[in-house]
Amino acid sequence: MAERSVPTSEKLSHFTSIKFGFSTRNGGVSPVPLGMNLSFNVGDDKVNVVHNRRLFFGALGISSQQVAVPLQCHSATVHIASQPGEYTECDGLLTSVPQVALAISVADCVPIFIFDPHKSVVAAVHSGWKGTVRRIVTNAIGRMIGEYGSQPTDLVAFIGPSAGVCCYEVGSEVAMQMDPSVVQNKDGKTFVNLKHANKNHLTEMGVVENNIEVSSYCTICSPELFHSYRRDRNASGRMMGVIMIH
C-alpha cells in the first residue's frame, strides 16, 4: 500500500517523531470511480470504507482505532483532540498526545498540517473557501500558542494537494471576500488561489516562509491521482491526510 501514497511532505518527513501521510484515489476496494474512498458520506458501502481506511492507515503503521476525525462543516473552529474519535462542528484538530492520529477529509479543499517540534504538538486543518475567509489556520495557530505555548517561528507547515488556481473558478460573491492578491481573472473567469491565501495566513501569524511547504498538486486537474468534488460531483470519493506524534 505504501506505493499508493503521494510522496510525503519533504519538510515533515525530516522529523522522526511524527507520522504523516496523504491518500490518493488509487488502491482501494470501493467500486470505480470511488476506489480508495475514505469517507462514509458519499454513498459508498461502509464495509468498503472501513477496509480502505484500514489499508491507508495501516500503510503508515497507524490503527483506525487511533484516529481522531473532525466532522467537518466549513467552520473556523479548531478543537483539541485528547483521544481518538469523532469531534463535532469543527474543521481542525490539535493534539500533544502521542499515538492520537489527526485525520481530515478532502476532495479539493485545502488540507493543512502543522508540527511544533519544540512543544511536540500537531494540527490538522480543513480549509475550503469558507474556512479560508474565516481564517481557520489563524485560529489553529492561535490555539497552539494559547494552549501549548508554541512559538510561530518554530512551526513547520505543509499545505497539501487541493484545488489549484489553475482550476478553482469562483463567482464574484466568493472573490470579493478574498484578498485581491489571491484572485486571478482569465478569459472573463475568476479564479482563487486558496493555497496561497492560507500560506499568507500562516506567514501573517509569524510562521517562517521557509518552514512552509506547498504541494504543487491540483486535485481538479489530476484525475489519475485524486478525487475532486469540483470535477466529479457526486461521483467523487474523498482522500484523507493524517498526522500523528509517536
Long-range contacts (C-beta under 8 A, 24 or more apart in sequence): 1-27, 1-55, 1-56, 1-58, 1-59, 2-59, 4-36, 4-59, 5-59, 6-161, 6-215, 6-217, 6-225, 9-113, 9-158, 9-160, 9-213, 9-215, 10-213, 11-156, 11-157, 11-158, 11-211, 11-213, 12-113, 12-115, 12-156, 12-158, 12-213, 12-243, 15-115, 15-117, 15-156, 17-117, 17-120, 17-245, 17-246, 18-115, 18-122, 18-243, 18-244, 18-245, 18-246, 19-60, 19-61, 19-62, 19-101, 19-242, 19-243, 19-244, 19-246, 20-60, 20-113, 20-158, 20-241, 20-242, 20-243, 20-244, 21-56, 21-59, 21-60, 21-241, 21-242, 22-111, 22-160, 22-161, 22-239, 22-240, 22-241, 22-242, 23-56, 23-239, 23-240, 23-241, 24-225, 24-226, 24-239, 25-225, 25-226, 25-227, 25-237, 25-239, 26-225, 27-55, 28-52, 28-55, 28-237, 29-55, 30-237, 33-232, 33-235, 33-236, 33-237, 34-235, 34-237, 35-237, 36-237, 36-239, 37-227, 37-237, 37-238, 38-105, 38-237, 38-238, 38-239, 38-240, 39-105, 39-237, 39-238, 41-238, 42-234, 42-236, 42-237, 42-238, 43-234, 44-237, 53-240, 56-240, 56-242, 57-101, 57-242, 60-242, 62-101, 62-242, 62-244, 66-99, 66-100, 66-101, 66-244, 67-101, 67-102, 67-103, 67-242, 68-93, 68-95, 68-100, 68-101, 68-102, 68-103, 69-103, 69-104, 69-105, 70-104, 70-124, 70-126, 72-104, 72-105, 72-126, 74-128, 74-130, 74-131, 75-130, 75-131, 75-134, 75-136, 76-131, 76-134, 76-135, 76-136, 76-139, 77-136, 77-139, 78-123, 78-125, 78-136, 78-139, 78-140, 78-143, 80-143, 80-147, 91-125, 91-126, 91-127, 91-131, 91-136, 92-123, 92-124, 92-125, 92-126, 92-136, 92-137, 92-139, 92-140, 93-123, 93-124, 94-121, 94-122, 94-123, 94-140, 94-143, 94-144, 94-147, 94-148, 95-121, 95-122, 95-245, 96-120, 96-121, 96-122, 96-148, 96-245, 97-245, 98-244, 98-245, 98-246, 99-244, 99-245, 99-246, 100-244, 100-245, 101-242, 101-243, 101-244, 102-242, 102-243, 102-244, 103-240, 103-241, 103-242, 104-240, 104-241, 105-238, 105-239, 105-240, 106-160, 106-161, 106-162, 106-219, 106-238, 106-239, 106-240, 106-241, 107-219, 107-226, 107-227, 107-228, 107-229, 107-236, 107-237, 107-238, 107-239, 108-162, 108-163, 108-168, 108-219, 108-220, 108-228, 108-229, 108-230, 109-162, 109-163, 109-194, 110-159, 110-160, 110-162, 110-163, 110-194, 110-195, 110-198, 111-159, 111-160, 111-161, 111-162, 111-241, 112-137, 112-140, 112-157, 112-158, 112-159, 112-160, 112-198, 112-202, 113-157, 113-158, 113-160, 113-241, 113-243, 114-140, 114-141, 114-144, 114-155, 114-156, 114-157, 114-158, 115-155, 115-156, 115-157, 115-243, 116-144, 116-148, 116-150, 116-151, 116-154, 116-155, 116-156, 117-154, 117-156, 118-150, 118-151, 118-154, 119-144, 119-148, 119-149, 119-150, 119-154, 120-245, 121-148, 121-150, 121-245, 122-243, 122-244, 122-245, 123-243, 124-241, 124-242, 124-243, 127-194, 127-198, 128-194, 129-170, 129-174, 129-177, 129-178, 129-192, 129-194, 132-178, 132-194, 132-197, 132-198, 132-201, 133-177, 133-178, 135-201, 137-198, 137-201, 137-202, 137-205, 138-201, 138-204, 138-205, 141-202, 141-205, 141-206, 141-207, 142-205, 151-206, 152-205, 152-206, 152-207, 153-206, 153-207, 153-208, 153-211, 155-202, 155-207, 155-211, 156-211, 156-212, 157-202, 157-207, 157-211, 157-212, 157-213, 158-212, 158-213, 158-215, 159-195, 159-198, 159-199, 159-212, 159-213, 159-214, 159-215, 160-215, 160-217, 160-241, 161-215, 161-217, 161-218, 161-219, 161-222, 161-225, 161-226, 161-239, 162-194, 162-195, 162-215, 162-217, 162-218, 162-219, 163-194, 163-218, 163-219, 163-220, 163-228, 163-230, 164-193, 164-195, 164-217, 164-218, 164-219, 164-220, 164-221, 165-191, 165-192, 165-193, 165-194, 165-195, 165-196, 166-191, 166-218, 166-220, 166-221, 167-191, 167-218, 167-220, 167-221, 167-230, 168-192, 168-193, 168-194, 168-220, 168-230
